[in-house]
Amino acid sequence: MKLSERKKAILAAIVETYIQTGEPVGSKLLATKLGFQVSPATIRSDMAWLFEMGYLEQPHTSAGRVPSHLGFREYIDSLMRCKPLTQDERREIDSLFNVRNPDPDKLLEDAAEALSDYTHCATVTSSITPKTVRIRRIKLIAAGRNTVVILMIASNGVIRNKVCRMDFQVTDQLVEFFNKFANARLSGMNIATVSTSYINSLSIVLGEYSRIFTPLLVAIFELCKEINDGQYYLSGGTKLLEYNELNILVRDLLTMLEKRDTLQSLFTLEGDDFRVIIGKENQSMELADSSVVMTQYNVGGEPAGTVGLIGPVRIDYAKIIPHLEYFAKTLGDLLTDTFELHQ
């Protein structure tokens, strides 16, 4: 049944008051907050209707009401009025990106930490590797008598390395040979096209050197896969311990957030550039008392990853959403500059 304008105003006032106080909202308090003349009796009648329709809940024996997850959904989809950022708020977010290290992974990791400190929520930043990313350079570095480091630099500025223990003595001649061989056949290749079959073909080409260098080629394949899979950074999980309403599930929630596969499926936007998942709308039981808010950021005009946060259901959506959108835009602009720097 469609909400009347008065019931919409009452529901919005209940949601916003509950977000501010965390306490059940009564009709007398509502009467003082509403900007039109409505008696407490009329408000009680409308609150009873909203309760019957599932928009409100009554905790314990309290005389007041709190929004249900359905009530929050109606508020976010139809009633919420986002608060535009002030110049001071924009400058505050800009200051979070005082970038000294242009490495994209470091930037994503720092962004997750900065966003967590700013919102007092658990935060996630993720990256999607563009399909155009190529291997820019491979470098084998001797790190000991039987130890080498393989360094890979991608065209989007991402740098990966892997330490390998060898069963032979590493010499300057072997390092120089492998560097020339690997860069001649892999430099400029699309990261996503480096397959196991291609690595096997390179091993065959090596002939008598195959036994020596195949482990290094396998390491290169693993680095390519790591870059192609993108990154996920979680920060501020322990901040969820600050919210009393999360006490029951918070330990299970923190355990869940340690699983990369779970994070990856949770913070994936397909066809949406913004999404809010409220409480029981989440498929995971651990998130039954939490909300997930996420938005997409772009690099060079293309979707490149997700910025999101996890907090209590009563977070201030009208404030958080524009802040998160501006944060994502700023992150995307910086990553675009970094990407262009490495072209």
C-alpha positions as CSV (number, residue, x, y, z in Angstrom):
1,M,0.0,0.0,0.0
2,K,1.3,3.4,-1.0
3,L,2.4,5.7,1.8
4,S,0.6,9.0,2.2
5,E,2.7,12.2,2.4
6,R,2.2,12.4,6.2
7,K,3.2,8.8,6.8
8,K,6.3,9.4,4.6
9,A,7.2,12.4,6.8
10,I,6.7,10.4,10.0
11,L,8.7,7.5,8.8
12,A,11.6,9.8,7.6
13,A,11.5,11.6,11.0
14,I,11.7,8.3,12.9
15,V,14.6,7.0,10.8
16,E,16.6,10.2,11.1
17,T,15.9,10.5,14.8
18,Y,16.9,6.8,15.4
19,I,20.1,7.3,13.4
20,Q,21.0,10.2,15.7
21,T,20.1,8.7,19.0
22,G,20.0,4.9,18.6
23,E,16.9,5.0,20.9
24,P,13.3,4.1,20.2
25,V,11.3,7.0,19.0
26,G,8.0,8.0,20.6
27,S,5.0,10.1,19.3
28,K,5.6,13.0,21.7
29,L,9.2,13.5,20.4
30,L,8.0,13.2,16.8
31,A,5.4,15.9,17.4
32,T,8.1,18.3,18.3
33,K,10.3,17.4,15.3
34,L,7.7,17.5,12.5
35,G,7.3,20.8,10.8
36,F,3.5,20.6,10.5
37,Q,0.7,20.5,13.1
38,V,-0.1,16.9,13.9
39,S,-1.4,15.7,17.2
40,P,0.4,13.0,19.1
41,A,-2.7,10.9,18.8
42,T,-2.6,11.1,15.0
43,I,1.1,10.3,15.0
44,R,0.4,7.3,17.2
45,S,-2.2,6.1,14.7
46,D,0.1,6.5,11.8
47,M,2.9,4.8,13.7
48,A,0.6,1.9,14.4
49,W,-0.1,1.6,10.7
50,L,3.6,1.7,9.8
51,F,4.2,-1.0,12.4
52,E,1.4,-3.2,10.9
53,M,2.9,-2.7,7.5
54,G,6.4,-3.8,8.6
55,Y,8.1,-0.4,8.4
56,L,8.6,-0.1,12.2
57,E,9.5,-2.5,15.0
58,Q,8.9,-2.3,18.7
59,P,11.9,-3.3,20.8
60,H,11.0,-5.1,24.0
61,T,8.2,-3.3,25.9
62,S,9.3,0.2,24.9
63,A,6.6,2.7,24.0
64,G,8.7,3.9,21.2
65,R,9.4,2.4,17.7
66,V,12.5,1.8,15.7
67,P,12.8,1.5,11.9
68,S,12.7,-2.1,10.5
69,H,15.1,-3.0,7.7
70,L,12.1,-2.5,5.4
71,G,11.7,1.0,6.8
72,F,15.3,1.8,6.2
73,R,14.9,0.5,2.6
74,E,11.9,2.8,2.0
75,Y,13.8,5.7,3.5
76,I,16.9,5.2,1.4
77,D,15.0,4.5,-1.9
78,S,12.3,7.2,-1.6
79,L,12.6,9.6,1.4
80,M,16.3,10.4,2.0
81,R,17.7,13.7,1.1
82,C,21.4,13.5,0.8
83,K,23.4,16.3,2.4
84,P,25.7,18.0,-0.2
85,L,29.3,18.2,0.9
86,T,30.6,21.6,2.0
87,Q,33.9,23.0,0.8
88,D,35.5,22.1,4.1
89,E,34.3,18.5,3.8
90,R,35.7,18.2,0.3
91,R,39.1,19.6,1.5
92,E,39.1,17.2,4.4
93,I,38.6,14.2,2.1
94,D,41.2,15.7,-0.4
95,S,43.7,15.8,2.5
96,L,43.3,12.1,3.1
97,F,45.1,11.6,-0.2
98,N,48.4,13.2,0.6
99,V,50.1,10.7,-1.7
100,R,53.8,10.1,-1.4
101,N,53.9,6.7,-3.1
102,P,52.2,6.5,-6.5
103,D,52.1,2.7,-6.5
104,P,48.4,1.8,-7.1
105,D,48.3,-1.0,-4.6
106,K,49.8,1.2,-1.9
107,L,47.2,3.9,-2.8
108,L,44.3,1.4,-2.4
109,E,45.6,0.2,0.9
110,D,46.1,3.7,2.3
111,A,42.6,4.7,0.9
112,A,41.0,1.8,2.9
113,E,42.7,2.9,6.1
114,A,41.9,6.6,5.6
115,L,38.2,5.9,4.8
116,S,37.9,3.7,7.9
117,D,39.4,6.4,10.1
118,Y,37.1,9.0,8.5
119,T,33.8,6.9,8.8
120,H,34.6,4.8,11.9
121,C,33.4,1.7,9.9
122,A,35.1,-1.3,8.4
123,T,36.1,-0.4,4.9
124,V,37.2,-2.2,1.7
125,T,38.9,-1.0,-1.4
126,S,39.2,-3.3,-4.4
127,S,40.6,-3.1,-7.9
128,I,39.7,-4.6,-11.2
129,T,42.6,-5.0,-13.5
130,P,41.8,-3.4,-16.9
131,K,41.9,-5.8,-19.8
132,T,44.4,-3.6,-21.5
133,V,47.1,-4.0,-18.9
134,R,50.4,-5.4,-20.2
135,I,53.7,-6.6,-18.8
136,R,56.0,-3.6,-19.0
137,R,59.2,-5.2,-17.6
138,I,60.5,-8.3,-15.9
139,K,63.7,-8.2,-13.9
140,L,65.5,-11.1,-12.2
141,I,67.6,-10.0,-9.3
142,A,70.2,-12.1,-7.5
143,A,69.5,-11.9,-3.7
144,G,72.0,-14.6,-2.5
145,R,73.9,-17.6,-3.5
146,N,70.8,-19.6,-4.2
147,T,68.1,-17.0,-4.0
148,V,66.5,-14.6,-6.6
149,V,63.8,-12.1,-6.7
150,I,61.5,-11.8,-9.8
151,L,60.2,-8.2,-10.2
152,M,57.3,-7.5,-12.5
153,I,56.1,-4.1,-13.5
154,A,52.7,-3.8,-15.3
155,S,51.7,-1.0,-17.6
156,N,49.2,0.3,-15.0
157,G,51.9,0.9,-12.5
158,V,51.3,-2.2,-10.4
159,I,54.5,-3.8,-9.1
160,R,54.8,-7.4,-7.9
161,N,57.7,-9.5,-6.8
162,K,58.3,-13.1,-5.7
163,V,61.3,-14.6,-3.9
164,C,62.5,-17.9,-5.3
165,R,64.9,-20.4,-3.8
166,M,67.0,-22.2,-6.6
167,D,68.8,-25.5,-6.5
168,F,71.8,-24.1,-8.3
169,Q,74.2,-21.3,-7.8
170,V,73.0,-18.0,-9.1
171,T,75.5,-16.2,-11.4
172,D,75.5,-12.9,-13.2
173,Q,75.5,-14.7,-16.5
174,L,72.4,-16.7,-15.7
175,V,70.6,-13.6,-14.5
176,E,71.5,-11.7,-17.6
177,F,70.4,-14.5,-19.9
178,F,67.0,-15.0,-18.2
179,N,66.3,-11.2,-18.2
180,K,66.9,-11.0,-21.9
181,F,64.9,-14.2,-22.6
182,A,61.9,-13.3,-20.4
183,N,61.6,-9.7,-21.6
184,A,62.0,-10.6,-25.3
185,R,59.0,-13.0,-25.1
186,L,56.8,-11.5,-22.3
187,S,57.4,-7.7,-22.3
188,G,54.3,-6.0,-23.9
189,M,52.1,-9.1,-23.5
190,N,48.6,-8.6,-22.1
191,I,48.6,-9.8,-18.5
192,A,45.4,-11.9,-19.0
193,T,46.9,-13.8,-22.0
194,V,49.8,-15.3,-20.1
195,S,48.5,-18.9,-19.8
196,T,50.0,-22.1,-18.5
197,S,50.2,-23.4,-22.1
198,Y,52.3,-20.3,-23.1
199,I,54.6,-20.8,-20.1
200,N,55.0,-24.4,-21.1
201,S,55.9,-23.4,-24.7
202,L,58.6,-21.0,-23.3
203,S,60.0,-23.9,-21.2
204,I,60.3,-26.0,-24.3
205,V,62.1,-23.2,-26.1
206,L,64.7,-23.1,-23.3
207,G,65.9,-26.6,-24.2
208,E,68.7,-27.7,-21.9
209,Y,68.0,-24.7,-19.6
210,S,64.5,-25.8,-19.0
211,R,65.2,-27.6,-15.8
212,I,66.9,-24.5,-14.4
213,F,64.5,-21.8,-15.4
214,T,61.0,-23.4,-15.5
215,P,60.4,-22.6,-11.8
216,L,61.0,-18.9,-12.6
217,L,58.6,-19.1,-15.5
218,V,56.0,-20.6,-13.2
219,A,56.6,-17.7,-10.8
220,I,56.0,-15.2,-13.6
221,F,52.7,-16.9,-14.4
222,E,51.7,-16.6,-10.7
223,L,52.6,-12.9,-10.7
224,C,50.5,-12.3,-13.8
225,K,47.5,-14.1,-12.2
226,E,48.0,-12.1,-9.0
227,I,47.9,-8.8,-10.9
228,N,45.0,-9.9,-13.1
229,D,42.9,-11.0,-10.1
230,G,43.0,-7.4,-8.7
231,Q,43.4,-6.5,-5.0
232,Y,41.2,-6.3,-1.9
233,Y,42.2,-4.3,1.1
234,L,40.2,-4.4,4.4
235,S,40.8,-1.8,7.1
236,G,39.1,-1.0,10.5
237,G,37.4,-4.2,11.2
238,T,37.9,-3.7,14.9
239,K,36.0,-0.4,14.7
240,L,32.8,-2.5,14.6
241,L,33.5,-3.4,18.2
242,E,32.5,0.2,19.1
243,Y,28.8,-0.4,18.2
244,N,26.7,-2.0,20.9
245,E,24.0,-3.1,18.4
246,L,26.7,-5.3,16.7
247,N,27.9,-7.0,19.9
248,I,26.0,-10.3,19.3
249,L,27.4,-11.0,15.8
250,V,30.6,-8.9,15.7
251,R,33.1,-11.7,16.3
252,D,31.5,-13.9,13.6
253,L,31.5,-10.8,11.3
254,L,35.2,-10.1,11.9
255,T,36.0,-13.8,11.1
256,M,34.0,-13.5,7.9
257,L,35.8,-10.4,6.8
258,E,39.1,-12.2,6.9
259,K,38.1,-14.4,4.0
260,R,39.1,-12.8,0.7
261,D,36.6,-14.8,-1.4
262,T,33.7,-13.6,0.8
263,L,34.9,-10.0,0.5
264,Q,35.2,-10.3,-3.2
265,S,31.7,-11.6,-3.7
266,L,30.3,-9.1,-1.3
267,F,32.0,-6.0,-2.8
268,T,31.2,-6.7,-6.4
269,L,29.1,-4.3,-8.4
270,E,27.6,-5.7,-11.6
271,G,25.7,-3.1,-13.6
272,D,25.3,-0.7,-10.6
273,D,27.6,2.2,-9.7
274,F,26.2,2.4,-6.2
275,R,24.5,-0.1,-3.8
276,V,23.3,-0.2,-0.2
277,I,22.5,-3.6,1.3
278,I,20.6,-3.4,4.6
279,G,20.8,-5.9,7.4
280,K,18.8,-9.0,6.5
281,E,19.0,-8.2,2.8
282,N,22.6,-9.6,3.1
283,Q,22.9,-13.3,2.3
284,S,25.4,-13.8,5.2
285,M,23.9,-14.3,8.6
286,E,26.9,-12.4,10.1
287,L,25.7,-9.2,8.4
288,A,22.1,-9.4,9.7
289,D,22.7,-6.3,11.9
290,S,24.9,-4.5,9.5
291,S,24.7,-2.4,6.4
292,V,27.0,-2.5,3.4
293,V,27.4,0.6,1.4
294,M,29.5,0.5,-1.8
295,T,30.2,2.6,-4.9
296,Q,32.3,2.1,-8.0
297,Y,35.3,4.2,-9.0
298,N,36.6,4.7,-12.5
299,V,40.1,4.9,-13.9
300,G,40.4,6.5,-17.3
301,G,36.6,6.5,-17.7
302,E,36.3,2.7,-17.2
303,P,35.1,0.8,-14.0
304,A,38.2,0.0,-12.1
305,G,37.1,-1.2,-8.6
306,T,34.9,-0.7,-5.6
307,V,35.0,1.4,-2.4
308,G,32.7,0.3,0.4
309,L,32.1,0.2,4.1
310,I,30.4,-2.0,6.6
311,G,28.7,-0.4,9.7
312,P,25.6,-0.6,11.8
313,V,22.2,-0.4,10.1
314,R,21.6,3.0,11.6
315,I,24.6,4.7,10.0
316,D,23.9,8.2,8.6
317,Y,23.2,7.3,5.0
318,A,22.3,10.8,3.9
319,K,25.8,11.9,5.0
320,I,27.8,8.8,4.3
321,I,26.6,8.3,0.7
322,P,27.8,11.7,-0.8
323,H,31.0,11.4,1.2
324,L,31.7,7.9,-0.2
325,E,30.9,9.0,-3.7
326,Y,33.3,12.0,-3.5
327,F,36.0,9.7,-1.9
328,A,35.6,7.2,-4.8
329,K,35.8,10.0,-7.4
330,T,39.0,11.4,-5.8
331,L,40.6,7.9,-5.6
332,G,39.7,7.2,-9.3
333,D,41.2,10.5,-10.4
334,L,44.4,9.8,-8.6
335,L,44.6,6.3,-10.0
336,T,43.9,7.7,-13.5
337,D,46.9,10.1,-13.1
338,T,49.1,7.2,-11.9
339,F,48.0,5.0,-14.8
340,E,48.8,7.7,-17.3
341,L,52.1,8.3,-15.6
342,H,53.1,4.7,-16.4
343,Q,52.0,4.6,-20.0
